[in-house]
Amino acid sequence: MTMATVRLWGTTIGYVSMDHDETFARFEYDPAFVEAGIDLAPLMMPAKAGVIYRFPDI
């Protein structure tokens, strides 16, 4: 599995990962970022704790 921390302006917003045998990536918001109340993509990826978004086109 490959993992990376996603940062914006020095703030951790979440984490992305991809298993080597899968054809999609996963993203999950950092709980502290969710509590900050910032919603970067409210229509496609609302900032919610514990929700894992999948990206089949990456």
N, CA, C and O atoms as CSV, one atom per row, in Angstrom:
chain,resi,resn,atom,element,x,y,z
A,1,MET,N,N,0.850,-1.175,0.000
A,1,MET,CA,C,0.000,0.000,0.000
A,1,MET,C,C,0.895,1.236,0.000
A,1,MET,O,O,1.897,1.296,0.712
A,2,THR,N,N,0.517,2.209,-0.803
A,2,THR,CA,C,1.200,3.492,-0.846
A,2,THR,C,C,0.303,4.519,-0.166
A,2,THR,O,O,-0.892,4.591,-0.452
A,3,MET,N,N,0.886,5.320,0.742
A,3,MET,CA,C,0.112,6.318,1.476
A,3,MET,C,C,0.814,7.666,1.417
A,3,MET,O,O,2.038,7.737,1.308
A,4,ALA,N,N,0.017,8.747,1.490
A,4,ALA,CA,C,0.576,10.096,1.514
A,4,ALA,C,C,-0.328,10.992,2.354
A,4,ALA,O,O,-1.543,10.801,2.416
A,5,THR,N,N,0.293,11.966,2.989
A,5,THR,CA,C,-0.443,12.987,3.727
A,5,THR,C,C,-0.736,14.132,2.772
A,5,THR,O,O,0.153,14.574,2.043
A,6,VAL,N,N,-1.974,14.615,2.767
A,6,VAL,CA,C,-2.371,15.720,1.899
A,6,VAL,C,C,-2.380,16.985,2.742
A,6,VAL,O,O,-3.065,17.065,3.762
A,7,ARG,N,N,-1.604,17.979,2.297
A,7,ARG,CA,C,-1.504,19.245,3.026
A,7,ARG,C,C,-1.898,20.405,2.124
A,7,ARG,O,O,-1.694,20.364,0.911
A,8,LEU,N,N,-2.462,21.435,2.733
A,8,LEU,CA,C,-2.821,22.659,2.033
A,8,LEU,C,C,-2.387,23.823,2.906
A,8,LEU,O,O,-2.851,23.962,4.037
A,9,TRP,N,N,-1.506,24.652,2.388
A,9,TRP,CA,C,-0.980,25.804,3.121
A,9,TRP,C,C,-0.437,25.413,4.489
A,9,TRP,O,O,-0.635,26.129,5.471
A,10,GLY,N,N,0.250,24.273,4.550
A,10,GLY,CA,C,0.884,23.821,5.780
A,10,GLY,C,C,-0.030,23.085,6.747
A,10,GLY,O,O,0.411,22.665,7.816
A,11,THR,N,N,-1.294,22.924,6.385
A,11,THR,CA,C,-2.261,22.244,7.244
A,11,THR,C,C,-2.580,20.868,6.673
A,11,THR,O,O,-2.852,20.741,5.479
A,12,THR,N,N,-2.551,19.849,7.505
A,12,THR,CA,C,-2.933,18.514,7.060
A,12,THR,C,C,-4.441,18.480,6.872
A,12,THR,O,O,-5.199,18.745,7.805
A,13,ILE,N,N,-4.875,18.147,5.645
A,13,ILE,CA,C,-6.318,18.054,5.404
A,13,ILE,C,C,-6.799,16.613,5.346
A,13,ILE,O,O,-7.977,16.338,5.574
A,14,GLY,N,N,-5.887,15.688,5.040
A,14,GLY,CA,C,-6.310,14.297,4.985
A,14,GLY,C,C,-5.203,13.381,4.518
A,14,GLY,O,O,-4.026,13.739,4.500
A,15,TYR,N,N,-5.627,12.173,4.136
A,15,TYR,CA,C,-4.674,11.123,3.772
A,15,TYR,C,C,-5.193,10.387,2.549
A,15,TYR,O,O,-6.387,10.109,2.436
A,16,VAL,N,N,-4.287,10.076,1.640
A,16,VAL,CA,C,-4.642,9.323,0.443
A,16,VAL,C,C,-3.837,8.030,0.432
A,16,VAL,O,O,-2.675,8.006,0.837
A,17,SER,N,N,-4.463,6.961,-0.034
A,17,SER,CA,C,-3.768,5.672,-0.098
A,17,SER,C,C,-4.239,4.900,-1.319
A,17,SER,O,O,-5.318,5.142,-1.861
A,18,MET,N,N,-3.390,3.958,-1.736
A,18,MET,CA,C,-3.738,3.099,-2.860
A,18,MET,C,C,-3.038,1.768,-2.687
A,18,MET,O,O,-1.818,1.712,-2.533
A,19,ASP,N,N,-3.815,0.695,-2.715
A,19,ASP,CA,C,-3.240,-0.647,-2.682
A,19,ASP,C,C,-2.661,-0.954,-4.055
A,19,ASP,O,O,-3.201,-0.520,-5.073
A,20,HIS,N,N,-1.581,-1.690,-4.084
A,20,HIS,CA,C,-0.913,-2.000,-5.346
A,20,HIS,C,C,-1.759,-2.893,-6.248
A,20,HIS,O,O,-1.588,-2.866,-7.467
A,21,ASP,N,N,-2.657,-3.677,-5.683
A,21,ASP,CA,C,-3.476,-4.581,-6.487
A,21,ASP,C,C,-4.868,-4.027,-6.798
A,21,ASP,O,O,-5.710,-4.750,-7.330
A,22,GLU,N,N,-5.123,-2.756,-6.473
A,22,GLU,CA,C,-6.418,-2.133,-6.744
A,22,GLU,C,C,-6.268,-1.052,-7.805
A,22,GLU,O,O,-5.165,-0.569,-8.060
A,23,THR,N,N,-7.376,-0.680,-8.416
A,23,THR,CA,C,-7.350,0.320,-9.483
A,23,THR,C,C,-7.959,1.646,-9.045
A,23,THR,O,O,-8.375,2.446,-9.883
A,24,PHE,N,N,-8.014,1.880,-7.753
A,24,PHE,CA,C,-8.569,3.136,-7.257
A,24,PHE,C,C,-7.789,3.613,-6.039
A,24,PHE,O,O,-7.140,2.833,-5.342
A,25,ALA,N,N,-7.874,4.915,-5.807
A,25,ALA,CA,C,-7.248,5.521,-4.629
A,25,ALA,C,C,-8.344,5.848,-3.618
A,25,ALA,O,O,-9.517,5.970,-3.969
A,26,ARG,N,N,-7.935,5.989,-2.352
A,26,ARG,CA,C,-8.858,6.356,-1.271
A,26,ARG,C,C,-8.376,7.651,-0.625
A,26,ARG,O,O,-7.177,7.916,-0.547
A,27,PHE,N,N,-9.334,8.446,-0.166
A,27,PHE,CA,C,-9.004,9.677,0.558
A,27,PHE,C,C,-9.888,9.759,1.788
A,27,PHE,O,O,-11.080,9.454,1.736
A,28,GLU,N,N,-9.282,10.180,2.906
A,28,GLU,CA,C,-10.035,10.412,4.140
A,28,GLU,C,C,-9.553,11.714,4.760
A,28,GLU,O,O,-8.350,11.946,4.883
A,29,TYR,N,N,-10.509,12.570,5.153
A,29,TYR,CA,C,-10.154,13.824,5.815
A,29,TYR,C,C,-9.567,13.560,7.194
A,29,TYR,O,O,-9.959,12.609,7.869
A,30,ASP,N,N,-8.636,14.394,7.606
A,30,ASP,CA,C,-8.092,14.362,8.958
A,30,ASP,C,C,-9.178,14.873,9.916
A,30,ASP,O,O,-9.795,15.900,9.632
A,31,PRO,N,N,-9.429,14.193,11.031
A,31,PRO,CA,C,-10.485,14.622,11.962
A,31,PRO,C,C,-10.325,16.068,12.448
A,31,PRO,O,O,-11.322,16.770,12.615
A,32,ALA,N,N,-9.105,16.515,12.674
A,32,ALA,CA,C,-8.890,17.899,13.127
A,32,ALA,C,C,-9.288,18.890,12.040
A,32,ALA,O,O,-9.802,19.968,12.342
A,33,PHE,N,N,-9.057,18.535,10.780
A,33,PHE,CA,C,-9.452,19.414,9.678
A,33,PHE,C,C,-10.977,19.488,9.580
A,33,PHE,O,O,-11.528,20.561,9.339
A,34,VAL,N,N,-11.648,18.378,9.761
A,34,VAL,CA,C,-13.116,18.360,9.726
A,34,VAL,C,C,-13.670,19.267,10.817
A,34,VAL,O,O,-14.613,20.022,10.580
A,35,GLU,N,N,-13.093,19.197,12.002
A,35,GLU,CA,C,-13.567,20.027,13.115
A,35,GLU,C,C,-13.325,21.512,12.888
A,35,GLU,O,O,-14.001,22.342,13.497
A,36,ALA,N,N,-12.379,21.863,12.027
A,36,ALA,CA,C,-12.104,23.273,11.730
A,36,ALA,C,C,-13.242,23.913,10.942
A,36,ALA,O,O,-13.345,25.138,10.885
A,37,GLY,N,N,-14.102,23.088,10.331
A,37,GLY,CA,C,-15.271,23.622,9.634
A,37,GLY,C,C,-15.015,24.109,8.223
A,37,GLY,O,O,-15.873,24.772,7.640
A,38,ILE,N,N,-13.865,23.801,7.662
A,38,ILE,CA,C,-13.552,24.203,6.290
A,38,ILE,C,C,-14.001,23.078,5.363
A,38,ILE,O,O,-13.679,21.912,5.591
A,39,ASP,N,N,-14.736,23.427,4.328
A,39,ASP,CA,C,-15.219,22.425,3.376
A,39,ASP,C,C,-14.682,22.773,1.993
A,39,ASP,O,O,-15.219,23.652,1.319
A,40,LEU,N,N,-13.633,22.093,1.571
A,40,LEU,CA,C,-12.962,22.399,0.307
A,40,LEU,C,C,-13.754,21.962,-0.916
A,40,LEU,O,O,-13.675,22.611,-1.958
A,41,ALA,N,N,-14.503,20.892,-0.816
A,41,ALA,CA,C,-15.256,20.354,-1.955
A,41,ALA,C,C,-16.631,19.885,-1.480
A,41,ALA,O,O,-16.899,18.684,-1.452
A,42,PRO,N,N,-17.504,20.825,-1.108
A,42,PRO,CA,C,-18.767,20.444,-0.476
A,42,PRO,C,C,-19.698,19.604,-1.349
A,42,PRO,O,O,-20.503,18.842,-0.813
A,43,LEU,N,N,-19.614,19.717,-2.657
A,43,LEU,CA,C,-20.501,18.935,-3.518
A,43,LEU,C,C,-19.971,17.535,-3.795
A,43,LEU,O,O,-20.738,16.572,-3.792
A,44,MET,N,N,-18.681,17.412,-4.031
A,44,MET,CA,C,-18.091,16.124,-4.399
A,44,MET,C,C,-17.579,15.329,-3.197
A,44,MET,O,O,-17.675,14.102,-3.166
A,45,MET,N,N,-17.031,16.047,-2.204
A,45,MET,CA,C,-16.410,15.388,-1.047
A,45,MET,C,C,-16.638,16.206,0.214
A,45,MET,O,O,-15.697,16.819,0.717
A,46,PRO,N,N,-17.850,16.236,0.737
A,46,PRO,CA,C,-18.083,17.002,1.962
A,46,PRO,C,C,-17.138,16.544,3.074
A,46,PRO,O,O,-16.871,15.352,3.225
A,47,ALA,N,N,-16.645,17.491,3.836
A,47,ALA,CA,C,-15.707,17.182,4.925
A,47,ALA,C,C,-16.460,16.532,6.080
A,47,ALA,O,O,-17.102,17.208,6.883
A,48,LYS,N,N,-16.367,15.205,6.146
A,48,LYS,CA,C,-17.016,14.429,7.205
A,48,LYS,C,C,-16.002,13.457,7.775
A,48,LYS,O,O,-15.246,12.828,7.034
A,49,ALA,N,N,-15.987,13.336,9.078
A,49,ALA,CA,C,-15.062,12.406,9.735
A,49,ALA,C,C,-15.486,10.970,9.469
A,49,ALA,O,O,-16.674,10.648,9.490
A,50,GLY,N,N,-14.513,10.118,9.223
A,50,GLY,CA,C,-14.768,8.697,9.061
A,50,GLY,C,C,-15.270,8.263,7.697
A,50,GLY,O,O,-15.479,7.070,7.477
A,51,VAL,N,N,-15.469,9.193,6.775
A,51,VAL,CA,C,-15.924,8.851,5.426
A,51,VAL,C,C,-14.702,8.670,4.534
A,51,VAL,O,O,-13.812,9.520,4.514
A,52,ILE,N,N,-14.659,7.573,3.804
A,52,ILE,CA,C,-13.550,7.312,2.891
A,52,ILE,C,C,-14.071,7.454,1.467
A,52,ILE,O,O,-14.989,6.746,1.054
A,53,TYR,N,N,-13.472,8.378,0.726
A,53,TYR,CA,C,-13.855,8.617,-0.658
A,53,TYR,C,C,-12.971,7.776,-1.570
A,53,TYR,O,O,-11.780,7.605,-1.307
A,54,ARG,N,N,-13.562,7.249,-2.650
A,54,ARG,CA,C,-12.824,6.409,-3.589
A,54,ARG,C,C,-12.729,7.119,-4.937
A,54,ARG,O,O,-13.668,7.782,-5.377
A,55,PHE,N,N,-11.570,6.965,-5.580
A,55,PHE,CA,C,-11.316,7.579,-6.871
A,55,PHE,C,C,-10.900,6.506,-7.872
A,55,PHE,O,O,-9.726,6.139,-7.931
A,56,PRO,N,N,-11.851,5.998,-8.663
A,56,PRO,CA,C,-11.516,4.924,-9.598
A,56,PRO,C,C,-10.746,5.394,-10.827
A,56,PRO,O,O,-10.191,4.563,-11.546
A,57,ASP,N,N,-10.696,6.684,-11.089
A,57,ASP,CA,C,-10.062,7.187,-12.308
A,57,ASP,C,C,-8.614,7.615,-12.132
A,57,ASP,O,O,-8.017,8.145,-13.069
A,58,ILE,N,N,-8.038,7.404,-10.968
A,58,ILE,CA,C,-6.648,7.823,-10.740
A,58,ILE,C,C,-5.724,6.716,-11.176
A,58,ILE,O,O,-4.505,6.853,-11.074
